[in-house]
Amino acid sequence: MGKAPKKTFSMRTGSGKQVSAEKHLGSVFKFNTDLGQHILKNPLVAQGIVDKAQLKPSDVVLEVGPGTGNLTVRILEQVRKVVAVEMDPRMAAELTKRVHGTPGEKKLEIMLGDFMKTELPYFDVCISNTPYQISSPLVFKLINQPRPPRVSILMFQREFALRLLARPGDSLYCRLSANVQMWANVTHIMKVGKNNFRPPPQVESSVVRIEIKNPRPKVDFNEWDGLLRIVFVRKNRTIAAGFKSTTVLEILEKNYKAYLAASNSETMVDDRKASMVDVVKELIEKVLKETGLSDKRAGKCDQTDFLTLLYAFHQVGIHFA
């Protein structure tokens, strides 16, 4: 087959040009669905995602998984710079070709590599047609940025997006829901059917808007997440049941010893060495009884319940990180 003419990779956004570029790519190499390579082909959906970001001419935008650039070219038209993180060298090469010789060429920086292992530069906004296998790690990496983005517009598998939005008592409410909602406000933007992608994925998608709270809650992320890991192991069992695990007790015992040592109570550690697990058990029972949360299910608890529990544990010297 002869090579496709270079104009198929231009900045023009007409649907005819776009489809032609994707057909060329399909003939050159097979999309790697294991890497989440499902290219968004509907120009109306792509433009809708970019519009929802409310971009400014001064913005630096981080795009995760740009693929063939159907979102990238639209973002470049509105901002100062786009930093695109792409894992597949073939996709990076096609994106480079697409913007070559256009006004957007000088505004695009491509970082080749694994997003989760990449040290990110400063950026104002994040936009992503997210590879589904990194959905959760991506969200938490964004939340934990020293200077988090003003807003993130992210495409996810529909069920994952609904978990981000779920409230206490909902069937999809889980550790992810409670964790993300502690640090950010999440809203649903649009549903995206599988036929809007090439190749079509096996699941439907949704786009969400994530705005990290400012100021951030004055809670240690690792402590908060450590508590949620315990209580959500079985979200429909009582909270007390989560603290009966031998593994959990061993971790909390270790943390309690570290707390005592840091509090200059080394003698207490030595004196109680043989019965330290029993001490930790007694403190757990005390906290659960005083907070009244012993028989409550994590799946029905809200942020106030978890914060009450975390504060009460800290008061008796039990930490989760």
N, C-alpha and C positions, 0 to 999 in steps of 0.2 A: 504494500500500500504506500502511495506517495505521502510525503510529509504535508501536514496541514499548513496552510498559509499563516504567516505570523499574525495577521490581523485578527485571528480568532482569540488572541490573548490580549486584545486592547482593553482600554479602560471603559469602553462603551458598555452600557448595561442593557441593551436591547435583548429580549429573550432569544431571538434568532441566533445572535452571536454567542450567547451563553451556552445554548444547547450544543452548538457546533464545537465549542472548546471541550465540553465534557465528552462528546462522542470521540474526539481525537484522543483524549486521555484514556478512555476505555479501550481503545485499540492499541495503545502504547503499553499499558500495564494494568494489571488487575487491582482493583481497590482492595485494600487489606482491612476487612471488616473486624478482624481481631484487634486492630488498633483504633476501631471506632470510625473508620473512614466511610461515612455516609454523607455525601456532598449535598448540601442544601441547594436545590436547583430552582425553586420557585422565587422569582425576583420580587414579587409582592411581599412574601414572607421575609425575605432578606432585608428589604427596605424597611419593613415594619419593625424589625429587631433594632436596626440602626436608629430609627426615629425615636424609639422608646428610651434610648440612652440619653437623649437631650444633650447632644455633644456641643462643645464650645470650640471656636477656632484655635484656642490656646491649649486644648487638651492633648495629653499623651495617652493613647489607648493601647492596652494590652489585649491582644487577641490570641486565644489558645486554640490551636488546631485550625489554622486558616484554610487548609486544603487547597483548592484551586483558586481561592480568593474572591468568591462571590459576595462575601461580607466585606472583605478587606478593601476592595475597590470603592465601595460606597462609604466606608469609614474614612478613607484617605481624602475624599472630596471635602470633608467637613472639619478635619482636625490638623494640628501641627505635626503630629508624628504617630505612626503605628509601629509597635513592637510586636511582631508575630512569632510565637513559639511553635515550632513545627518539628515533629519527631522523624518524619519520613523525608529523606533527602530528595526523593523524586517529586514530592509535592512542593518542597521548597524551591526546586528548580523550575517547576511549572509556574509557580507564583512569581518568581523573578522574571521569567519570560513575559508574563502577562502585563507587568507594570513597566517593562523596559521601554524607554523612550517616551514615557508619559509624565505628566506633572507630578504624579504620585511616587515616581521612582526614588526621588531624593528624600521622601518622607517616610519610606518604609525600611525598617530594620528587621531582618529575619534572624532569630536565634534558633539554631538547629540543636535539638536535643530533647530529653525527657523533661516535661514541664515540672514534674515533682522534684527533680534533681537540679533544676536550674535556679540560680540566684537571680532574682528579678530586679530590674531597675525601677526607678520611680515611675508610677503611672497614675492617671486620674480616674480612668474608667476601664473596666474589664468587659469584653464582649466575647462570648464563646459558644460555638456549636460543639458542646463538650463531648469528647470521647467518653462513653458511658462508664467504662471501667475505672475512670479516675474522678467520677462525680463527687464522691464524698471527700477524698483527699484534696481536691481542688477547692471546694468550699472552705474547708478548714485552713488551707494555706492562705486563702484570701482574707479570712477573718483574722489570722494571726500576723498579717503584714504589719511591720512597725508603723508604716503610714498607709493605712488601708485605702482602697479606692473610694471615690465619692459614691459610685454606684456600679453595680455589676449586672449585666443583662446576660443570662445564661440559659442555654437550651439543655434540657435533661430528658431522660426517659420519663414518661408520664408518672409512673408510680413513685419514682424518686422525688419528683417535683411535689407530688401530693404529700409525701412524708415531710418535706420541708415546711409545708403549710398546715399540717395536721395539728389539732388542738387536743388538750386532755380529754380522754373519753372516746376519741375517734379510733377506729380500728387500725389506722396507719400511724397513730401517734407512737413515737419511739424515742430512743436516746438521741437520734439525729435531730428530731423535731425539737426536743427540749434544749439541746445544746445550741443549735443554730439560732433559735428564737431568743436565747439569752443575750446573744451578741449582735443580732441583726434583725431588721424588719424585712419580712419576705412577702411579696405580693405576686399573684399569678397574672401574667400578661396575655398569653394566648396559647391555644392548643395548635399543634402542628401535626397533621396526618402523615403517615409513613410514606405516602405517594409523593410527598414534596421533596424526597431525597433520592439520590442515585448512588449506589443501589438502595432500594427501600429496606429499612431495618425491619425487624420482626415485631417491634413495639411502636406505640404512638409516643409522641413527644409533647413537651410543654416548655414554654419560655417563662422564666421567673425573673423578677427584679429583686436584688438583694442590696439593701442599704445598711451598712454597719453603723451601729449606734454611736453617737458622739455627744457627750463623752462616753467612753466605754464604762460598763459596770465595774465597780471596784471589787472584783472577784478574781482570784487566781484561776486562769484557764485550766491548768493541770489539776488543781484541786476539784474544781467543778466537774470536769470530765471524769476524774477518778471516782467521784461519788456516783455519777450517772452510770458508769460502767457496772457498778455493783448492783444498783437497784433495778436496772433494766435488763439484767441477765435473763430474767423471766418476768416480763412486765406485768403479767396477770397473776403472779404470786405475790404474797405480802412482802412488804419491804423487809420485815424481820427475817424472812426466809433467805434473802440474798446475803445476809451477814452470817449465815451458818456454815457457809462453805469453808472447808479447811484451807483452801488456797487464799481466800479473802482474809481469814483470820491470821494467817502467816504474814501476809503483806502488812496488815494493820498493826500486828505485833512489832514488826521490824520498824515501821514508822513511829510507833509509840516509844520504842527504845531510843530512836534518834531524837525524838522530842525531849525526852527526859535528859538525855546526854547534853543537848543544847541548852537545857534549863539548869545545868550544873547539878543534876540529880543522879550522878553516876552511882552513888551508894544505893539509891533506891533501885536502880537497875540491877545491881548485884544481889541485893537482898531478895528481890522478887523474881530472880531469873528463872527459878523452877516453876513458878506459877504465873508467869507473865501472860500467857494465853488466857488464863482464868480472869486476870485483871482486865484485859481487853474485853472479854465477853461481858463482864459486869458493867463496864463503862458503856458498851453498846446497848445493853438492856436498859440502863439508866436513861440514856438519851432517847431511845425509842419510846419509852414509857412517858417521859416528861413532855415530849413533843406531841404525843398522841398519834404518831404516824406508824406505829408498829404493824397494825393490821391493814393499813391502806395499801392499795396497789399503785405501782409507779405509773401505770398507764392512765391513771386518773388524777395524778398529782400535777400541780402547776408550778411555776417558777417560785412562788412564795413558799410552797411546801419544801421544795428542795433547798432553798436558801435557809429556811428555818433549821432544817436538818444539818446542813453544812456548818452553820454557826454554832449549833449545839455541840456537835462533835469537836469543833475547834476549842470550845470552852473547857472540855475535859482532856484535851491534849491528843485527840485522834485526828490524824491527817491522812489525806488520800494521794499525796504526791511527794 
